[in-house]
Amino acid sequence: MGMTLTEKILAAAAGKEKVTPGEIVSVKVDVAMMDDILGPRIEIAERLEELGAKIWDPEKVVVISDHYTPPATIRQADIVKFTREWARSCGIRRYHEYEGACHQILAEKGYIRPGMIAVGTDSHTCMGGAVGAFATGIGSTDMLGVLVTGEIWLKVPASIKVFWVGKLGPGVMAKDIILKTCGIIGHAGATYRAVEFVGPAIKELPMDERWCIANMAVEMGAKNGIIEADAITDAFLEALGLDKGKHFSSDPDAVYVREISLDASQLEPQVACPPAVDKVCPVNEVAGEKINQAYVGSCTGGRINDLMMVARILRGRKVAKDTRLLVSPASREVYQRALKAGFLETIADAGGVILAPTCGACVGAHSGLLAGGERCISSTNRNFVGRMGSPQAEIYLASPATVAASALEGRIADPRPYLEG
């Protein structure tokens, strides 16, 4: 009996020839990431001092201040200051601030590569699976153990295979793929599973779109989401001046607890309705619902491919009256690339407001919070009650294309008519 992609990575990291689902293994960690909101300030710094312990390898630790940058309150400013100073005191050179969302920084700096074990104090660390790595979120206590030992114990997850055939049509994006998948599996249907995305439709996606899919695996309860590394992955890493890492692939006789087959050519733009990410339907079932705010950004939907699509839809048009369009590039690098390409100018000319590259409104900490009774359509990853501000607000999740079209109409709208001709 063969092994899945996830099982092979865990076996290699544990120094074993074979592992099986449910088995407990101790694996060596290749990269450990902490952010400002759930980083060293949550027990880690204090406990390390109590133990008199040092970080096992500062070169494998990444600390990123993104949730609270730019700080909106004195408390946030104090947290960012503490995070910055702690990283410096520990000799951590991979500290990033005002550079963007943590998962995007891990991606574009090449800190996560195929075959690696990556852990982070943020649930969307699973985004790293887009390059064929095992990447997962962990708690602060587990991170303390990693920082001291360089290892972590894990239960090997059983795998779910999601097979996508066909080719995406105009105005349909990776966000629609993952929303459709979430709708089928459910918000808890993949709890402590590895969700492996395969098939011709996945193989055709550029890295920007693959990151989006792996990012939202945790919205199904998954331990990790993963896509096999291939030539597109290699080209991405080569552009960063990095080697291709260790490629693994699932065996033909690997066992999956569930297999799902879907056709991308039949996929329509999808919308996740409040208050759950798995309450998914085609856009035309909710088209016409009035919105107050449209938001493009975060580690899920603010990359260069996303901004290019938004600019394409907005070009020569204007955002609807009484509707706010806020755009937060996923990183400073994305911001600069979009600026040079003219995408940000196009968005601004249409009436959009460009925000700092940060977690921003997604996390509900600053930059575009929602008031009671307001409705937002967002390219982010979560829409539960109170996520982006008032618990009396409503959040719809959709692709950047659908968000842009909705901003133009002031109501939820299908992006495809704006891409015709």
Backbone torsions as a table, in degrees:
resi	resn	phi	psi	omega
1	MET	NA	130.2	-176.4
2	GLY	-82.5	-178.5	-179.8
3	MET	-117.6	153.5	174.3
4	THR	-80.4	171.0	178.1
5	LEU	-55.8	-48.3	-180.0
6	THR	-62.4	-44.0	-179.6
7	GLU	-61.8	-39.2	-179.8
8	LYS	-65.6	-41.3	179.5
9	ILE	-64.3	-44.4	180.0
10	LEU	-66.4	-38.0	178.4
11	ALA	-62.4	-45.0	-179.8
12	ALA	-62.6	-42.1	-178.6
13	ALA	-69.9	-24.3	179.0
14	ALA	-92.1	-3.5	-179.0
15	GLY	71.5	31.4	-177.7
16	LYS	-120.0	153.6	178.0
17	GLU	-75.7	-31.4	-176.2
18	LYS	-151.9	143.0	171.6
19	VAL	-130.7	159.4	179.2
20	THR	-130.2	153.3	179.5
21	PRO	-54.8	135.5	-179.3
22	GLY	94.8	-16.7	179.6
23	GLU	-72.5	141.2	176.9
24	ILE	-93.8	125.6	-179.6
25	VAL	-130.2	152.0	173.2
26	SER	-105.1	123.4	-174.9
27	VAL	-121.7	151.3	176.2
28	LYS	-81.9	136.0	-177.1
29	VAL	-93.8	134.0	179.1
30	ASP	-92.4	-33.3	177.7
31	VAL	-148.7	134.1	178.7
32	ALA	-121.0	121.9	-176.1
33	MET	-114.9	136.6	172.4
34	MET	-126.8	144.0	174.4
35	ASP	-108.8	-177.5	-176.3
36	ASP	-74.7	-35.7	-173.2
37	ILE	-74.9	-34.0	-179.4
38	LEU	-129.2	36.2	-175.6
39	GLY	-100.9	-138.7	-172.3
40	PRO	-59.5	-24.7	-178.1
41	ARG	-70.3	-20.7	-179.2
42	ILE	-91.6	85.7	175.6
43	GLU	71.2	-34.3	-168.7
44	ILE	-58.4	-54.3	-176.7
45	ALA	-61.0	-45.3	-178.1
46	GLU	-65.4	-43.7	-177.8
47	ARG	-69.1	-37.0	176.9
48	LEU	-60.1	-40.8	179.9
49	GLU	-66.5	-42.0	179.0
50	GLU	-61.4	-38.8	-178.6
51	LEU	-77.6	-15.4	-174.7
52	GLY	64.2	29.5	-174.9
53	ALA	-100.2	155.8	175.5
54	LYS	-113.6	158.2	178.0
55	ILE	-67.8	133.2	-172.6
56	TRP	-60.6	-36.5	179.9
57	ASP	-158.1	94.6	-178.1
58	PRO	-57.2	-23.5	-179.6
59	GLU	-74.3	-11.3	178.6
60	LYS	-106.2	7.6	179.7
61	VAL	-108.8	133.8	178.2
62	VAL	-122.1	130.0	177.6
63	VAL	-122.5	127.7	-174.4
64	ILE	-132.9	122.7	172.9
65	SER	-92.7	113.0	-176.3
66	ASP	-140.1	-34.1	-178.0
67	HIS	-68.9	-35.3	-175.6
68	TYR	-111.3	26.7	176.0
69	THR	-121.6	133.2	-10.7
70	PRO	-67.6	141.9	-178.2
71	PRO	-60.2	138.3	179.3
72	ALA	-103.7	-11.6	179.7
73	THR	-139.7	164.9	176.8
74	ILE	-62.6	-39.4	179.4
75	ARG	-60.4	-43.9	178.0
76	GLN	-62.4	-42.2	179.2
77	ALA	-61.8	-40.4	178.8
78	ASP	-64.9	-38.4	179.9
79	ILE	-66.2	-44.0	178.5
80	VAL	-63.9	-41.6	178.4
81	LYS	-60.6	-45.7	179.6
82	PHE	-60.7	-45.2	-178.7
83	THR	-60.7	-44.8	180.0
84	ARG	-61.7	-48.7	-176.3
85	GLU	-69.5	-36.2	178.3
86	TRP	-64.4	-45.2	179.6
87	ALA	-59.0	-42.7	179.6
88	ARG	-63.7	-42.7	-177.6
89	SER	-67.1	-24.9	-179.0
90	CYS	-92.9	2.0	179.3
91	GLY	73.1	25.6	179.1
92	ILE	-85.2	110.9	-177.9
93	ARG	-82.7	-23.6	-179.9
94	ARG	-87.8	62.2	174.5
95	TYR	-107.1	133.2	-177.6
96	HIS	-131.7	137.0	-178.9
97	GLU	-144.9	138.2	-177.5
98	TYR	61.0	26.6	-179.7
99	GLU	-111.0	-11.3	177.8
100	GLY	131.9	-176.1	-179.5
101	ALA	-66.0	140.3	-171.1
102	CYS	-56.2	-41.7	-176.8
103	HIS	-69.5	-34.0	175.8
104	GLN	-67.2	-38.4	178.6
105	ILE	-65.3	-43.9	176.6
106	LEU	-56.5	-38.7	-178.0
107	ALA	-71.6	-55.9	-171.5
108	GLU	-75.4	-16.7	173.9
109	LYS	-88.1	-6.0	179.4
110	GLY	71.8	23.2	179.6
111	TYR	-69.5	-26.2	177.5
112	ILE	-110.3	127.9	-179.9
113	ARG	-133.9	165.9	-177.3
114	PRO	-52.1	138.3	175.9
115	GLY	83.6	-6.1	-177.9
116	MET	-76.9	161.1	167.3
117	ILE	-106.8	117.0	-179.4
118	ALA	-124.2	132.9	177.4
119	VAL	-128.6	151.1	-179.3
120	GLY	-154.0	153.2	-179.7
121	THR	-84.3	49.2	176.0
122	ASP	-156.0	133.9	-173.1
123	SER	-62.6	-26.6	-177.8
124	HIS	-85.5	12.9	171.9
125	THR	-57.3	-22.2	178.2
126	CYS	-57.9	-13.7	177.5
127	MET	-56.5	-30.3	-179.3
128	GLY	-61.3	-17.2	177.9
129	GLY	-64.3	-13.0	179.9
130	ALA	-64.1	-20.8	178.1
131	VAL	-102.9	16.9	179.1
132	GLY	78.7	31.6	175.5
133	ALA	-109.3	161.4	169.4
134	PHE	-93.0	110.8	-176.6
135	ALA	-130.4	132.9	-176.0
136	THR	-152.8	155.0	176.2
137	GLY	-85.2	146.3	178.3
138	ILE	-137.3	166.2	178.2
139	GLY	-84.9	172.1	-176.6
140	SER	-65.5	-36.3	179.1
141	THR	-65.3	-42.4	176.2
142	ASP	-63.7	-38.5	179.4
143	MET	-64.7	-36.5	176.6
144	LEU	-57.6	-45.1	178.2
145	GLY	-62.3	-40.3	178.3
146	VAL	-63.0	-44.9	-177.7
147	LEU	-61.7	-32.9	-178.1
148	VAL	-84.1	-38.5	-171.9
149	THR	-107.5	-24.2	-174.7
150	GLY	78.5	10.3	-179.2
151	GLU	-134.3	165.5	175.2
152	ILE	-151.0	145.8	174.6
153	TRP	-93.1	142.2	-178.5
154	LEU	-138.2	148.1	168.5
155	LYS	-89.7	127.2	-178.5
156	VAL	-64.4	120.7	-178.8
157	PRO	-80.4	144.3	167.8
158	ALA	-69.7	157.5	-173.7
159	SER	-112.9	146.0	171.1
160	ILE	-111.3	130.6	177.8
161	LYS	-101.1	126.7	176.4
162	VAL	-115.4	110.1	-172.8
163	PHE	-104.0	118.2	-179.4
164	TRP	-111.7	119.5	174.2
165	VAL	-102.7	179.1	175.1
166	GLY	78.9	-171.7	-176.7
167	LYS	-132.7	135.6	-179.9
168	LEU	-65.0	139.7	177.5
169	GLY	-84.5	171.6	178.3
170	PRO	-57.2	135.2	178.0
171	GLY	80.9	2.7	177.8
172	VAL	-111.2	131.3	-171.5
173	MET	-125.7	176.2	177.8
174	ALA	-58.2	-32.7	178.7
175	LYS	-59.6	-34.1	177.5
176	ASP	-70.2	-35.0	175.9
177	ILE	-61.2	-48.8	-176.0
178	ILE	-73.4	-34.0	176.2
179	LEU	-65.3	-42.2	177.4
180	LYS	-61.0	-42.4	179.3
181	THR	-63.0	-44.2	177.3
182	CYS	-60.2	-39.5	-180.0
183	GLY	-63.6	-35.1	-179.0
184	ILE	-78.6	-47.6	-175.9
185	ILE	-77.4	-35.6	-179.0
186	GLY	95.0	160.5	-174.1
187	HIS	-67.6	-18.2	178.3
188	ALA	-127.2	9.9	-174.4
189	GLY	-72.5	-14.1	179.4
190	ALA	-118.9	26.3	-176.4
191	THR	-55.4	125.2	-175.8
192	TYR	50.6	39.2	171.8
193	ARG	-113.6	160.0	167.6
194	ALA	-96.1	128.3	177.7
195	VAL	-104.5	114.5	-176.4
196	GLU	-103.6	121.0	-178.5
197	PHE	-98.6	122.5	-175.4
198	VAL	-137.0	174.4	173.8
199	GLY	109.9	164.7	-177.3
200	PRO	-56.4	-38.1	-179.0
201	ALA	-65.4	-37.8	178.5
202	ILE	-70.5	-41.4	-178.4
203	LYS	-60.5	-28.9	-178.0
204	GLU	-81.6	-13.6	-174.5
205	LEU	-73.9	138.0	172.3
206	PRO	-70.7	167.9	-177.2
207	MET	-59.3	-39.8	-179.8
208	ASP	-53.5	-40.3	-178.8
209	GLU	-77.3	-33.8	178.7
210	ARG	-65.2	-38.5	178.7
211	TRP	-57.4	-42.0	-178.3
212	CYS	-59.1	-43.5	-176.9
213	ILE	-66.5	-50.4	-179.2
214	ALA	-63.4	-35.0	-178.4
215	ASN	-54.6	-40.3	-172.5
216	MET	-94.5	9.4	177.0
217	ALA	-58.6	-36.3	-178.9
218	VAL	-65.5	-20.8	178.8
219	GLU	-69.9	-10.6	173.6
220	MET	-102.0	5.6	-177.9
221	GLY	88.4	4.9	-173.5
222	ALA	-67.5	147.9	172.7
223	LYS	-70.9	-37.9	177.4
224	ASN	-157.4	155.2	170.7
225	GLY	-115.8	148.5	-173.7
226	ILE	-152.9	144.1	176.4
227	ILE	-130.5	131.6	-178.3
228	GLU	-61.5	134.5	176.7
229	ALA	-67.0	143.0	-179.0
230	ASP	-148.4	-159.7	-177.3
231	ALA	-63.4	-34.5	178.4
232	ILE	-66.7	-40.4	175.5
233	THR	-61.5	-46.3	-178.8
234	ASP	-60.8	-41.6	-179.9
235	ALA	-64.5	-38.4	177.6
236	PHE	-61.8	-46.3	-179.2
237	LEU	-70.2	-37.1	178.7
238	GLU	-61.7	-38.7	178.5
239	ALA	-63.6	-23.7	177.4
240	LEU	-90.9	-0.5	-178.8
241	GLY	76.4	27.5	-176.2
242	LEU	-115.5	156.9	174.9
243	ASP	-76.6	168.7	-172.5
244	LYS	-82.7	1.3	178.3
245	GLY	70.7	-158.2	-178.7
246	LYS	-105.5	112.4	178.9
247	HIS	-83.8	131.1	173.3
248	PHE	-124.2	156.3	175.3
249	SER	-144.7	153.6	-180.0
250	SER	-70.7	143.3	176.6
251	ASP	-73.1	150.9	178.4
252	PRO	-57.5	-30.7	-178.9
253	ASP	-102.0	20.4	176.1
254	ALA	-63.3	148.8	-176.6
255	VAL	-102.7	131.4	177.8
256	TYR	-118.3	144.6	178.9
257	VAL	-77.8	-18.5	177.8
258	ARG	-158.3	141.7	176.3
259	GLU	-128.6	131.2	-177.8
260	ILE	-125.8	132.6	177.9
261	SER	-118.0	131.4	-177.3
262	LEU	-137.7	155.8	-176.5
263	ASP	-113.1	112.1	-178.1
264	ALA	-64.9	-28.7	-178.7
265	SER	-68.3	-19.8	178.4
266	GLN	-97.4	-0.5	-175.4
267	LEU	-78.9	132.7	173.5
268	GLU	-101.5	162.8	173.0
269	PRO	-55.2	135.9	-174.9
270	GLN	-110.7	155.1	176.0
271	VAL	-136.5	131.5	172.7
272	ALA	-95.8	121.0	-175.0
273	CYS	-91.2	151.5	-179.8
274	PRO	-66.3	147.4	5.7
275	PRO	-111.0	34.2	-175.1
276	ALA	-140.7	142.4	-177.0
277	VAL	-70.7	-18.7	179.7
278	ASP	-97.1	6.0	176.6
279	LYS	-88.9	71.3	-167.3
280	VAL	-106.7	141.9	176.9
281	CYS	-150.4	162.6	173.8
282	PRO	-62.3	148.6	-174.0
283	VAL	-56.1	-35.8	-175.2
284	ASN	-69.4	-13.5	176.1
285	GLU	-76.9	-19.5	178.5
286	VAL	-122.4	5.2	179.5
287	ALA	-58.0	138.0	179.9
288	GLY	102.3	-13.5	177.0
289	GLU	-66.7	124.5	-176.8
290	LYS	-66.2	141.6	176.1
291	ILE	-124.4	154.1	174.0
292	ASN	-102.3	-29.2	-175.5
293	GLN	-141.8	142.4	172.4
294	ALA	-122.3	132.6	-174.7
295	TYR	-130.0	128.0	175.4
296	VAL	-119.5	122.6	179.8
297	GLY	164.0	-166.7	177.3
298	SER	80.7	-179.2	179.7
299	CYS	-71.0	-7.1	-179.1
300	THR	-98.9	-37.4	-170.7
301	GLY	-141.9	36.1	-178.6
302	GLY	-127.7	25.5	-179.1
303	ARG	-85.9	176.0	-172.7
304	ILE	-61.8	-37.5	177.7
305	ASN	-63.7	-36.6	178.0
306	ASP	-66.1	-45.9	-178.4
307	LEU	-68.5	-32.9	175.6
308	MET	-62.4	-43.8	178.7
309	MET	-65.0	-42.1	178.4
310	VAL	-61.4	-46.2	-179.9
311	ALA	-62.7	-38.4	179.8
312	ARG	-61.7	-41.1	-179.6
313	ILE	-73.9	-35.6	-175.5
314	LEU	-83.1	-19.2	-172.2
315	ARG	-53.6	123.3	178.4
316	GLY	77.0	8.3	-178.4
317	ARG	-123.9	173.1	-178.6
318	LYS	-127.3	141.9	174.2
319	VAL	-62.4	141.8	-177.3
320	ALA	-60.2	148.5	177.4
321	LYS	-60.4	142.9	179.0
322	ASP	65.7	18.4	176.2
323	THR	-121.2	132.8	179.4
324	ARG	-99.3	130.0	171.6
325	LEU	-113.5	115.0	179.2
326	LEU	-113.0	134.6	-177.5
327	VAL	-129.6	122.5	179.5
328	SER	-121.4	104.5	177.3
329	PRO	-56.2	147.5	-174.9
330	ALA	-66.8	-22.6	179.3
331	SER	-156.8	169.1	176.7
332	ARG	-64.4	-36.9	178.3
333	GLU	-63.3	-43.1	176.8
334	VAL	-62.6	-42.3	178.2
335	TYR	-56.1	-48.1	-177.3
336	GLN	-66.9	-40.4	178.7
337	ARG	-65.6	-42.4	179.2
338	ALA	-67.3	-32.6	177.5
339	LEU	-65.6	-48.3	-179.3
340	LYS	-64.8	-33.7	-178.9
341	ALA	-79.1	-10.0	179.7
342	GLY	87.4	2.6	-177.9
343	PHE	-65.6	-42.0	-178.3
344	LEU	-67.7	-35.9	177.2
345	GLU	-64.0	-42.7	178.6
346	THR	-61.6	-43.4	179.5
347	ILE	-64.6	-43.5	179.4
348	ALA	-65.7	-40.5	178.8
349	ASP	-61.7	-30.6	179.5
350	ALA	-79.4	-9.2	-179.9
351	GLY	108.9	5.9	177.6
352	GLY	-77.5	153.8	178.3
353	VAL	-110.3	124.6	-178.8
354	ILE	-90.9	123.4	-179.7
355	LEU	-101.5	170.7	177.2
356	ALA	-64.7	151.3	175.1
357	PRO	-71.8	104.7	-171.6
358	THR	-163.2	175.7	173.3
359	CYS	-66.8	-31.6	170.8
360	GLY	53.5	-135.6	-174.1
361	ALA	-66.4	-22.2	-177.2
362	CYS	-55.9	-43.7	-175.3
363	VAL	-88.2	-6.2	178.6
364	GLY	72.7	28.0	-178.3
365	ALA	-103.7	-26.3	-178.5
366	HIS	-175.5	179.6	170.3
367	SER	57.0	67.5	172.5
368	GLY	105.7	32.3	178.6
369	LEU	-64.8	153.5	-179.0
370	LEU	-94.7	141.8	175.5
371	ALA	-88.3	165.3	178.4
372	GLY	-58.7	134.7	178.3
373	GLY	85.0	-4.4	-179.9
374	GLU	-86.6	158.9	-179.6
375	ARG	-128.4	133.6	-178.3
376	CYS	-127.2	143.0	168.5
377	ILE	-111.3	129.6	-166.7
378	SER	-137.4	147.8	176.4
379	SER	-89.9	13.4	-177.6
380	THR	-83.1	-166.9	-169.2
381	ASN	-111.0	-7.9	-177.0
382	ARG	-138.1	144.5	-178.5
383	ASN	-135.6	23.6	-179.6
384	PHE	-73.1	168.4	-173.6
385	VAL	-58.1	127.2	176.7
386	GLY	81.4	4.8	-175.5
387	ARG	-61.5	-41.5	-174.7
388	MET	-115.8	25.6	179.6
389	GLY	140.1	-129.3	-176.0
390	SER	-61.6	138.3	174.4
391	PRO	-67.8	-10.0	176.5
392	GLN	-92.6	3.6	176.9
393	ALA	-92.4	161.3	178.2
394	GLU	-120.8	141.4	-178.1
395	ILE	-124.8	126.5	172.2
396	TYR	-107.7	137.7	178.7
397	LEU	-104.6	139.0	-179.2
398	ALA	-159.3	177.8	178.2
399	SER	-74.7	160.9	175.0
400	PRO	-56.3	-33.6	178.4
401	ALA	-64.3	-45.8	179.5
402	THR	-67.0	-37.5	177.1
403	VAL	-62.6	-43.6	-179.3
404	ALA	-63.7	-45.8	179.3
405	ALA	-62.6	-38.7	179.5
406	SER	-66.5	-36.2	177.8
407	ALA	-62.7	-37.0	179.7
408	LEU	-67.2	-33.8	-175.5
409	GLU	-98.6	-13.5	-177.2
410	GLY	72.7	15.9	179.4
411	ARG	-156.6	160.5	-179.5
412	ILE	-61.2	130.1	-172.8
413	ALA	-142.1	151.9	176.5
414	ASP	-76.7	127.0	-178.3
415	PRO	-77.0	-16.9	-171.1
416	ARG	-61.1	-39.5	178.1
417	PRO	-60.5	-25.9	-179.0
418	TYR	-80.4	-5.3	-179.3
419	LEU	-113.8	8.4	179.5
420	GLU	-79.5	148.4	176.8
421	GLY	80.0	NA	NA
